[in-house]
Amino acid sequence: MSSAHNHTHNHPNLKGRNLIISILLNVLITLSQVIGGLISGSLALLSDALHNFTDVVSLIVSYVATRLSKQKASISRTFGYKRAEILAAFINATTLIVIAILLIIEAYKRFFNPEPIGTNLVIWLSILGILSNGFSVLLLKNDAKSNLNMRSAYIHLFTDMMASVAVLIGGLLMKYFEMFWVDSVLTFLIGLYLIWVGYDLLITSTRMLMLFTPSHINVKDVVRTINKLPKVKTLHHVHIWNLNDDELHLEAHLDFKENISLTQFNDILLQIETVLHDNFNINHVNIQPEFNKQDPKEIIVQD
């Protein structure tokens, strides 16, 4: 099988230092909110602390995945650890949804048995959460635009910042209006929000792990485009998948109209590589050339 690799993808300059700072900040927030939640009796504050704890875990996973993804390939690991970041995103999204469901269940139980809350502690600790998570969000904002793993960490931190805002509002309502049932309602809403933001990330990372065709790629369009090239008869047996955020691969069989030479094939392969990159952002191309070979010619062939 002949292959061509158009190494035009860009590896973002992921800042591990920013992740470390975010991890330390979230450890501080988590410990403060756990202690404060127990003292004040606020379920919303404890739920925010639990969410912060998942942030700590997810950030550590993201940091490890980022470091692993930079390791070189070897004979036993021909792709290296390039998919580590996708796996990290999947783990983060799953934990986010699980924690959210647990929060919703606990909020439902507490709603029918509201308890007095130590509001001053809730207010000050929610402000601490807003400031710390807000700073972490700013640290990771740029990297989150180009990397799924970093986006998962960014989403964790952003949602936690918003949760702290909700807890602050709830603390003020409880302090000045004694609306203690707000604590359960806020917890319930935080849980629903976490499920909403985690679902998209879970679907995206799952599709990548399962090697599904990216949603923005129409395989039939790809085939039609390549079939228009000179001497090409049929592109078939096609696989298109994301190895990670930066690498979009195509593997296929290419049936030619005539028995061309290897030199001619190399020229056509260069054309294919350019067309796929420019039109579909596919940057790794692996083509098996064929002429009059008796094999299935369908676009998709079950291996």
N, C-alpha and C positions, 0 to 999 in steps of 0.2 A: 504494500500500500504506500503510495507516494503521499507526501504531506507538505503543507506549507504553513508557516506560522508568521502572521503579521503582528509583530510585537509593538503595536502602537498604543496599547492600553496604558493608562496612567495609574501608578500606585500612589494613593494619597499619602501625604506625610502625616501619619497618625502620631499624635503626641502622647506617648505613654505617661509622660510626666503629668499631664492634665488628668488622666485617669487616676493616677496615684493621689493627687490632691483631692479629687472628687471622692475617692474611697475614704480617705481620712476624715473629710468633712461629714460624710454620711455615717461613719462610725460614731462621731461626736453627737450628731443629731439623734441617732438611734438610741444611744445610751441615755441622753437627756430626756427624750420623749417617753421611753419605757419607765424611767424613774418618775417623771412628771405625771404620766398617765396613771400609774399605780397610786400616787399620792393624791391626785385630784379626782380620780374615779372616772376620768373621761375615756369612753370607748373610742371616740373619734381620734383622740390623741394617741391611744394605744394602736389603733388601726393605722394611723400615719406612721407610727414607729415600726410597725410590722412591715409596712410598705418600704420604709427606709432600710429595714434589714434586708429585704429582697433586693434593694438597690445595691447594698454593699456586696451581696453575693453576685449579682449580675455584673457589677463593675469589675469585680475580681475575675470572673469568667471572661469578660470582655478583654481585660488586660492580658490574661494568659493567652487567650486566642490571638490577640494582636501580636504578641511575641512569637507564638508558634508559627503564625502565618508567614513570618519573615525567614524561617529556617529553610535551608536549601533542600532540594529534592535529593533522594538517594536511590540506590538500587531497590531497596525494600519499600521506599515511599516515593514513587516516581512523580507524584504531584506535590510532594512535601506535605505541609499542613495548611494548604491554601483554603480548604473547606472548614477549618477550625472556626473561623469567624461566623460562618453560616450556622454551624452547630450551636455556637454561643447565642446567636440571635434566637434560635429555636427554643433553647433552654430558658432564656430570659422571658420570651413571650409566654411560654407555658407556665412558668412560676407566677407571672403577673396575673394571669387568668385564674389560676388556682387560689392565690391569695385573695383575689377579688371576691370569689364565690364564698370563701370562708368569712370574709368581712360582712357580706350581705346577710348570711345566715345569722351571725352574731348580732347584727343591727336589728334584724327582725325580732329576735328574742328580747333585746333591750328596749325596743320601742314600747312594748306593753308593760314594762316595769322600769320607767325612767327613774334615775337616781340623781340627787343633788351633785353638782360638779364644782370642783375648785377652779373657778373661772380665771383668776389672775394668772395662775400657772399655765393654763391652757393658752391664754393670749400671748404671753411672753415666749413660750416655747414654739408656738406656731410662727411668730415673727422670726425666731431663730431659724426655723425650717425654711421659711421663704427666702431669707437672705443667703443662707448656705447653699440651698438647691439652686437659687437663681444664679449665684456665682458659678456653680458647676455647669449649669446649662450654657452659660456664656462661654465657658472653656471648651465645651464639646460641640458647639453649634456648627462650626465650619466643617469639621470632620464628619459630622452626621449627614451632611448633604451628599457625600459620595461613597459612604460605606455602611452596609446594612448592620454590621455588628455595632459600630459606633452609634448608628441611629437607634438601635435598641436600647443602648445605654442612655442616650439623650432623651428618649421617650420616657424611660423610667424616671429620670431626674425631673423632667418637665411636668409629668403628671403628679409627682410628689410635691413639687412647688405649688401646683394648683390645689392639691389636696390641703396643703398648709394654709393657703388663702381661705379655703372653705372652712377649715378648723378655726381660723382667726375670726371669721364672720360669725360662726356659731358661738365662739367664746364670748363675743361682744353681745350677741342676742341673749345668751344665758345670764351674763353678768347684769345687764340692764333691764331685761324683761322676764327673767327666770323661766325662759322657754327651754327646759332641760331635754324635752323630747327632740329638740333640734340636733342633739348629739347623735342620736340614732339615724335620723334622716340624712344627715351629712355623711355618715359612714356608709349608708346604703347608696347614696349618689356617687360617692367616691368609688365604691365597688363597681357600679355600673359603668362609670367612666373608664376604669382600668380594663374592664372586659372589652369595651369598644376600641380603645387604642391598642390593646394587645392582640386583638383578632386579626387585624391587617398584617401585623408583623409576623404572627404565627402562620398565616396563609402564605405569605411571601417566602419565608424561610423554609416552609414545608415543600413548596414547589421546587425550590432550589435543591433541597436534599433529595427529592424524588427524581431529579433530573428532568422535570417537565419542561416543555417548550416555554420560554418566557412569554408572558401575556401580550407583549407588544410586537411579537414576531408572528407573521402569517406564513406558515411553511409553504403553502401553495404559491404565494407571491415570490418567495425565494426561488422555488423551482422554476416558475415561469420566467423569471429574470435570467437565470443561468441558461435555460434552454434556448434563449434567443442568441446566445453567443455563437460565432462561427464554428463549424465542425462538431458542435455539441448536439447529441441526439436526445438523451434523457438523463436528467438528474433524478436518482431514486434511492431507496433505502436510506432515508434522511434522518439524522438525529441532530437536534439543536438544543443546547443546554448551557446554563451558567455554571462554570466551575466555582466562581465567586463573584463579587460585585464587579470586578474589573475584566474578567475573561469570559467571553461568549464564544462557545465552540460550535462548529459544524462538522459533522462526519457524514459522508455519503458515498455512494457508488455513482460513477459518471460513465454513461454509455456514449461512445463516439460513433459518428456516421461512417468513418473510415479508419483504416489501420494506420494511425499517425505514429510518428517517431517520438522518442522520449524528449527530444529537443522541442518539438512542436507542443508536446504535452506541457512542458515547463512554461512555455509562453502563454498557453491558454490558462494554465493554473495561476499565473501571475494576474491575468485579467480577472479571473474568478475571485481571487483574493481581494483585489482592488474594489470590484463591484460589491462584494459582500460587506466589506468594511464601510464603504461610502454610503451604501443604501440601507444597510441593516445593522451596522456597528458590530458585525461579527469579526473578531480579530484572531481567531485560531481556526484554520481550515485544514481538514484532513480528507483527501479525496482518493478513492480507489478507481483507477481508470479501467475501462472495459471496452471490448469490441466483439460483438456477436457472441457474448457469453450467455449461456442459457441459465438465467436466474430470474427470480421475481423482479418485475419492473415497477411495482407499485411505489408510490412516494413513501409510504410507511410500511415497513416489513417487520413483523414480529420476529425478533431474533430467537 
